Every structure is written in structure tokens, then in C-alpha cells.
Amino acid sequence: MELKKQSMFAAGLISVRYPSVSGIAIQMTYYQKTVNHVLMVRTVNIFPTSFAYFNMDCLVKGCDGGGFDLTAVVASMVKARKKVQKGKLDCAGKVDAVDADHASVDYEIVIEYS
């Protein structure tokens, strides 16, 4: 938990790192490799006063070192002033007694510029 806080502070604020951005909405559908395929659907709203931290945790219990890092996606979108991007990421973490491809996320990122 402390390491995550340090990473968030190191990322800086949206208003400092991306001054042209007035807001970001990230819609994610989490999938797991089980009978109930869809684990969760969520939307994360990010404001200029939010940290520029885009590493979302894996929701599979016991996943070690996993998650979904959208930092490079957001950075490339801002650099190109792109407004919408969709994609998919697989969790690179490890869970005992579970397949390597235990979780994935479909995402849609929408960025508003000032």
C-alpha cells in the first residue's frame, strides 16, 4: 500500500503532467478465466487534481505483481491529442494454481482537452 502511494505521488498531478487535459474517463470491463467470465464493469473519472497514475489493480484474488498499466496509452493519446481509444490488456501477474491468462480488461479511454 505504501509503495502504491509513493508511485502515485511520483506520477504527479494531471494538471502538471498533462496541462492541456481537462478530464479523462476510463471505462473498463474486467474479465476472468472462469465460468462467470465478466468480473466487473467500472468507469474511472480522472480530473486535473487527480494523480496521473493509471495502473489499475488485477481483481483476481491472490494475483501477485499483476494489474493493467494504461500509462503509456494515456501518454501517447495526449501526445497525439487523440480523444478516444479502445483496447485490451492481459494481466501479467501470477496466481497459484491459475492459468497465466487468468484476467484481462477491455478499455475505452476518453480524454477531454481544454
PyMOL commands that place a pseudoatom at each C-alpha (Angstrom):
pseudoatom trace, name=CA, resn=MET, resi=1, chain=A, elem=C, hetatm=0, pos=[0.000, 0.000, 0.000]
pseudoatom trace, name=CA, resn=GLU, resi=2, chain=A, elem=C, hetatm=0, pos=[2.835, 2.378, 0.856]
pseudoatom trace, name=CA, resn=LEU, resi=3, chain=A, elem=C, hetatm=0, pos=[4.589, 1.575, -2.422]
pseudoatom trace, name=CA, resn=LYS, resi=4, chain=A, elem=C, hetatm=0, pos=[1.405, 2.393, -4.331]
pseudoatom trace, name=CA, resn=LYS, resi=5, chain=A, elem=C, hetatm=0, pos=[1.137, 5.768, -2.556]
pseudoatom trace, name=CA, resn=GLN, resi=6, chain=A, elem=C, hetatm=0, pos=[4.743, 6.560, -3.446]
pseudoatom trace, name=CA, resn=SER, resi=7, chain=A, elem=C, hetatm=0, pos=[4.092, 5.656, -7.082]
pseudoatom trace, name=CA, resn=MET, resi=8, chain=A, elem=C, hetatm=0, pos=[1.039, 7.908, -7.170]
pseudoatom trace, name=CA, resn=PHE, resi=9, chain=A, elem=C, hetatm=0, pos=[2.966, 10.881, -5.775]
pseudoatom trace, name=CA, resn=ALA, resi=10, chain=A, elem=C, hetatm=0, pos=[5.840, 10.226, -8.190]
pseudoatom trace, name=CA, resn=ALA, resi=11, chain=A, elem=C, hetatm=0, pos=[3.402, 10.289, -11.128]
pseudoatom trace, name=CA, resn=GLY, resi=12, chain=A, elem=C, hetatm=0, pos=[2.393, 13.862, -10.283]
pseudoatom trace, name=CA, resn=LEU, resi=13, chain=A, elem=C, hetatm=0, pos=[-0.919, 15.565, -10.911]
pseudoatom trace, name=CA, resn=ILE, resi=14, chain=A, elem=C, hetatm=0, pos=[-2.781, 15.547, -14.213]
pseudoatom trace, name=CA, resn=SER, resi=15, chain=A, elem=C, hetatm=0, pos=[-2.757, 19.372, -14.220]
pseudoatom trace, name=CA, resn=VAL, resi=16, chain=A, elem=C, hetatm=0, pos=[1.060, 19.375, -14.057]
pseudoatom trace, name=CA, resn=ARG, resi=17, chain=A, elem=C, hetatm=0, pos=[1.904, 16.356, -16.204]
pseudoatom trace, name=CA, resn=TYR, resi=18, chain=A, elem=C, hetatm=0, pos=[-0.789, 16.981, -18.850]
pseudoatom trace, name=CA, resn=PRO, resi=19, chain=A, elem=C, hetatm=0, pos=[-1.817, 20.666, -18.563]
pseudoatom trace, name=CA, resn=SER, resi=20, chain=A, elem=C, hetatm=0, pos=[-3.941, 20.542, -21.735]
pseudoatom trace, name=CA, resn=VAL, resi=21, chain=A, elem=C, hetatm=0, pos=[-6.194, 17.805, -20.288]
pseudoatom trace, name=CA, resn=SER, resi=22, chain=A, elem=C, hetatm=0, pos=[-9.407, 18.836, -18.548]
pseudoatom trace, name=CA, resn=GLY, resi=23, chain=A, elem=C, hetatm=0, pos=[-10.642, 15.308, -17.825]
pseudoatom trace, name=CA, resn=ILE, resi=24, chain=A, elem=C, hetatm=0, pos=[-10.210, 11.610, -18.545]
pseudoatom trace, name=CA, resn=ALA, resi=25, chain=A, elem=C, hetatm=0, pos=[-12.819, 8.856, -18.357]
pseudoatom trace, name=CA, resn=ILE, resi=26, chain=A, elem=C, hetatm=0, pos=[-11.659, 5.250, -18.442]
pseudoatom trace, name=CA, resn=GLN, resi=27, chain=A, elem=C, hetatm=0, pos=[-14.313, 2.583, -18.872]
pseudoatom trace, name=CA, resn=MET, resi=28, chain=A, elem=C, hetatm=0, pos=[-13.101, -0.936, -18.160]
pseudoatom trace, name=CA, resn=THR, resi=29, chain=A, elem=C, hetatm=0, pos=[-14.642, -4.372, -18.346]
pseudoatom trace, name=CA, resn=TYR, resi=30, chain=A, elem=C, hetatm=0, pos=[-12.685, -6.854, -16.262]
pseudoatom trace, name=CA, resn=TYR, resi=31, chain=A, elem=C, hetatm=0, pos=[-12.688, -10.481, -17.393]
pseudoatom trace, name=CA, resn=GLN, resi=32, chain=A, elem=C, hetatm=0, pos=[-11.508, -13.595, -15.592]
pseudoatom trace, name=CA, resn=LYS, resi=33, chain=A, elem=C, hetatm=0, pos=[-10.984, -17.078, -16.920]
pseudoatom trace, name=CA, resn=THR, resi=34, chain=A, elem=C, hetatm=0, pos=[-13.829, -18.759, -15.027]
pseudoatom trace, name=CA, resn=VAL, resi=35, chain=A, elem=C, hetatm=0, pos=[-17.448, -19.735, -15.545]
pseudoatom trace, name=CA, resn=ASN, resi=36, chain=A, elem=C, hetatm=0, pos=[-18.578, -16.163, -14.746]
pseudoatom trace, name=CA, resn=HIS, resi=37, chain=A, elem=C, hetatm=0, pos=[-16.491, -14.516, -17.419]
pseudoatom trace, name=CA, resn=VAL, resi=38, chain=A, elem=C, hetatm=0, pos=[-17.236, -10.818, -16.655]
pseudoatom trace, name=CA, resn=LEU, resi=39, chain=A, elem=C, hetatm=0, pos=[-15.854, -9.904, -13.270]
pseudoatom trace, name=CA, resn=MET, resi=40, chain=A, elem=C, hetatm=0, pos=[-16.800, -6.221, -13.188]
pseudoatom trace, name=CA, resn=VAL, resi=41, chain=A, elem=C, hetatm=0, pos=[-17.562, -3.166, -15.315]
pseudoatom trace, name=CA, resn=ARG, resi=42, chain=A, elem=C, hetatm=0, pos=[-16.358, 0.170, -13.977]
pseudoatom trace, name=CA, resn=THR, resi=43, chain=A, elem=C, hetatm=0, pos=[-15.719, 3.739, -15.018]
pseudoatom trace, name=CA, resn=VAL, resi=44, chain=A, elem=C, hetatm=0, pos=[-12.895, 5.765, -13.516]
pseudoatom trace, name=CA, resn=ASN, resi=45, chain=A, elem=C, hetatm=0, pos=[-13.146, 9.543, -13.857]
pseudoatom trace, name=CA, resn=ILE, resi=46, chain=A, elem=C, hetatm=0, pos=[-9.874, 11.423, -13.598]
pseudoatom trace, name=CA, resn=PHE, resi=47, chain=A, elem=C, hetatm=0, pos=[-9.753, 15.169, -13.013]
pseudoatom trace, name=CA, resn=PRO, resi=48, chain=A, elem=C, hetatm=0, pos=[-6.923, 17.733, -13.284]
pseudoatom trace, name=CA, resn=THR, resi=49, chain=A, elem=C, hetatm=0, pos=[-6.499, 17.478, -9.495]
pseudoatom trace, name=CA, resn=SER, resi=50, chain=A, elem=C, hetatm=0, pos=[-6.085, 13.665, -9.695]
pseudoatom trace, name=CA, resn=PHE, resi=51, chain=A, elem=C, hetatm=0, pos=[-2.777, 11.863, -9.787]
pseudoatom trace, name=CA, resn=ALA, resi=52, chain=A, elem=C, hetatm=0, pos=[-1.526, 10.857, -13.253]
pseudoatom trace, name=CA, resn=TYR, resi=53, chain=A, elem=C, hetatm=0, pos=[-1.461, 7.240, -12.086]
pseudoatom trace, name=CA, resn=PHE, resi=54, chain=A, elem=C, hetatm=0, pos=[-3.041, 4.780, -14.500]
pseudoatom trace, name=CA, resn=ASN, resi=55, chain=A, elem=C, hetatm=0, pos=[-2.021, 1.370, -13.110]
pseudoatom trace, name=CA, resn=MET, resi=56, chain=A, elem=C, hetatm=0, pos=[-5.253, -0.465, -12.312]
pseudoatom trace, name=CA, resn=ASP, resi=57, chain=A, elem=C, hetatm=0, pos=[-5.079, -3.479, -9.999]
pseudoatom trace, name=CA, resn=CYS, resi=58, chain=A, elem=C, hetatm=0, pos=[-5.950, -7.003, -11.070]
pseudoatom trace, name=CA, resn=LEU, resi=59, chain=A, elem=C, hetatm=0, pos=[-9.147, -8.049, -9.307]
pseudoatom trace, name=CA, resn=VAL, resi=60, chain=A, elem=C, hetatm=0, pos=[-8.348, -11.757, -9.178]
pseudoatom trace, name=CA, resn=LYS, resi=61, chain=A, elem=C, hetatm=0, pos=[-7.726, -12.706, -5.564]
pseudoatom trace, name=CA, resn=GLY, resi=62, chain=A, elem=C, hetatm=0, pos=[-4.114, -13.671, -4.911]
pseudoatom trace, name=CA, resn=CYS, resi=63, chain=A, elem=C, hetatm=0, pos=[-2.694, -12.154, -8.112]
pseudoatom trace, name=CA, resn=ASP, resi=64, chain=A, elem=C, hetatm=0, pos=[0.942, -11.236, -7.457]
pseudoatom trace, name=CA, resn=GLY, resi=65, chain=A, elem=C, hetatm=0, pos=[2.557, -8.429, -9.426]
pseudoatom trace, name=CA, resn=GLY, resi=66, chain=A, elem=C, hetatm=0, pos=[-0.348, -8.061, -11.811]
pseudoatom trace, name=CA, resn=GLY, resi=67, chain=A, elem=C, hetatm=0, pos=[-2.540, -5.268, -12.988]
pseudoatom trace, name=CA, resn=PHE, resi=68, chain=A, elem=C, hetatm=0, pos=[-3.242, -3.203, -16.052]
pseudoatom trace, name=CA, resn=ASP, resi=69, chain=A, elem=C, hetatm=0, pos=[-0.945, -0.251, -16.732]
pseudoatom trace, name=CA, resn=LEU, resi=70, chain=A, elem=C, hetatm=0, pos=[-2.587, 2.298, -19.010]
pseudoatom trace, name=CA, resn=THR, resi=71, chain=A, elem=C, hetatm=0, pos=[0.120, 4.946, -18.512]
pseudoatom trace, name=CA, resn=ALA, resi=72, chain=A, elem=C, hetatm=0, pos=[1.722, 4.519, -21.946]
pseudoatom trace, name=CA, resn=VAL, resi=73, chain=A, elem=C, hetatm=0, pos=[-1.688, 4.515, -23.640]
pseudoatom trace, name=CA, resn=VAL, resi=74, chain=A, elem=C, hetatm=0, pos=[-2.736, 7.781, -21.987]
pseudoatom trace, name=CA, resn=ALA, resi=75, chain=A, elem=C, hetatm=0, pos=[0.653, 9.407, -22.661]
pseudoatom trace, name=CA, resn=SER, resi=76, chain=A, elem=C, hetatm=0, pos=[0.529, 8.541, -26.371]
pseudoatom trace, name=CA, resn=MET, resi=77, chain=A, elem=C, hetatm=0, pos=[-3.065, 9.759, -26.630]
pseudoatom trace, name=CA, resn=VAL, resi=78, chain=A, elem=C, hetatm=0, pos=[-2.206, 13.120, -25.061]
pseudoatom trace, name=CA, resn=LYS, resi=79, chain=A, elem=C, hetatm=0, pos=[0.890, 13.486, -27.239]
pseudoatom trace, name=CA, resn=ALA, resi=80, chain=A, elem=C, hetatm=0, pos=[-1.240, 12.935, -30.369]
pseudoatom trace, name=CA, resn=ARG, resi=81, chain=A, elem=C, hetatm=0, pos=[-4.225, 14.877, -28.881]
pseudoatom trace, name=CA, resn=LYS, resi=82, chain=A, elem=C, hetatm=0, pos=[-6.331, 11.794, -29.515]
pseudoatom trace, name=CA, resn=LYS, resi=83, chain=A, elem=C, hetatm=0, pos=[-9.744, 11.862, -27.874]
pseudoatom trace, name=CA, resn=VAL, resi=84, chain=A, elem=C, hetatm=0, pos=[-10.862, 8.206, -27.815]
pseudoatom trace, name=CA, resn=GLN, resi=85, chain=A, elem=C, hetatm=0, pos=[-9.027, 4.897, -27.800]
pseudoatom trace, name=CA, resn=LYS, resi=86, chain=A, elem=C, hetatm=0, pos=[-10.153, 1.327, -27.179]
pseudoatom trace, name=CA, resn=GLY, resi=87, chain=A, elem=C, hetatm=0, pos=[-8.028, -1.715, -26.468]
pseudoatom trace, name=CA, resn=LYS, resi=88, chain=A, elem=C, hetatm=0, pos=[-7.404, -4.827, -24.427]
pseudoatom trace, name=CA, resn=LEU, resi=89, chain=A, elem=C, hetatm=0, pos=[-4.723, -5.725, -21.890]
pseudoatom trace, name=CA, resn=ASP, resi=90, chain=A, elem=C, hetatm=0, pos=[-3.867, -9.032, -20.247]
pseudoatom trace, name=CA, resn=CYS, resi=91, chain=A, elem=C, hetatm=0, pos=[-2.721, -9.274, -16.657]
pseudoatom trace, name=CA, resn=ALA, resi=92, chain=A, elem=C, hetatm=0, pos=[0.937, -10.235, -16.391]
pseudoatom trace, name=CA, resn=GLY, resi=93, chain=A, elem=C, hetatm=0, pos=[0.670, -11.228, -12.732]
pseudoatom trace, name=CA, resn=LYS, resi=94, chain=A, elem=C, hetatm=0, pos=[0.877, -14.701, -11.280]
pseudoatom trace, name=CA, resn=VAL, resi=95, chain=A, elem=C, hetatm=0, pos=[-1.698, -16.604, -9.272]
pseudoatom trace, name=CA, resn=ASP, resi=96, chain=A, elem=C, hetatm=0, pos=[-1.015, -20.015, -7.779]
pseudoatom trace, name=CA, resn=ALA, resi=97, chain=A, elem=C, hetatm=0, pos=[-2.984, -22.817, -9.455]
pseudoatom trace, name=CA, resn=VAL, resi=98, chain=A, elem=C, hetatm=0, pos=[-4.478, -20.483, -12.076]
pseudoatom trace, name=CA, resn=ASP, resi=99, chain=A, elem=C, hetatm=0, pos=[-3.606, -20.122, -15.762]
pseudoatom trace, name=CA, resn=ALA, resi=100, chain=A, elem=C, hetatm=0, pos=[-1.203, -17.395, -16.835]
pseudoatom trace, name=CA, resn=ASP, resi=101, chain=A, elem=C, hetatm=0, pos=[-4.016, -15.716, -18.781]
pseudoatom trace, name=CA, resn=HIS, resi=102, chain=A, elem=C, hetatm=0, pos=[-6.224, -15.527, -15.684]
pseudoatom trace, name=CA, resn=ALA, resi=103, chain=A, elem=C, hetatm=0, pos=[-7.501, -11.977, -16.273]
pseudoatom trace, name=CA, resn=SER, resi=104, chain=A, elem=C, hetatm=0, pos=[-7.855, -9.310, -18.925]
pseudoatom trace, name=CA, resn=VAL, resi=105, chain=A, elem=C, hetatm=0, pos=[-9.509, -5.944, -19.353]
pseudoatom trace, name=CA, resn=ASP, resi=106, chain=A, elem=C, hetatm=0, pos=[-11.180, -4.222, -22.290]
pseudoatom trace, name=CA, resn=TYR, resi=107, chain=A, elem=C, hetatm=0, pos=[-10.855, -0.460, -22.003]
pseudoatom trace, name=CA, resn=GLU, resi=108, chain=A, elem=C, hetatm=0, pos=[-12.105, 2.696, -23.622]
pseudoatom trace, name=CA, resn=ILE, resi=109, chain=A, elem=C, hetatm=0, pos=[-10.338, 5.933, -22.723]
pseudoatom trace, name=CA, resn=VAL, resi=110, chain=A, elem=C, hetatm=0, pos=[-11.950, 9.289, -23.474]
pseudoatom trace, name=CA, resn=ILE, resi=111, chain=A, elem=C, hetatm=0, pos=[-9.860, 12.434, -22.969]
pseudoatom trace, name=CA, resn=GLU, resi=112, chain=A, elem=C, hetatm=0, pos=[-11.227, 15.981, -22.910]
pseudoatom trace, name=CA, resn=TYR, resi=113, chain=A, elem=C, hetatm=0, pos=[-8.850, 18.818, -23.671]
pseudoatom trace, name=CA, resn=SER, resi=114, chain=A, elem=C, hetatm=0, pos=[-9.067, 22.447, -22.531]
for i in range(1, 114): cmd.bond("trace and resi %d" % i, "trace and resi %d" % (i + 1))
show_as sticks, trace
zoom trace
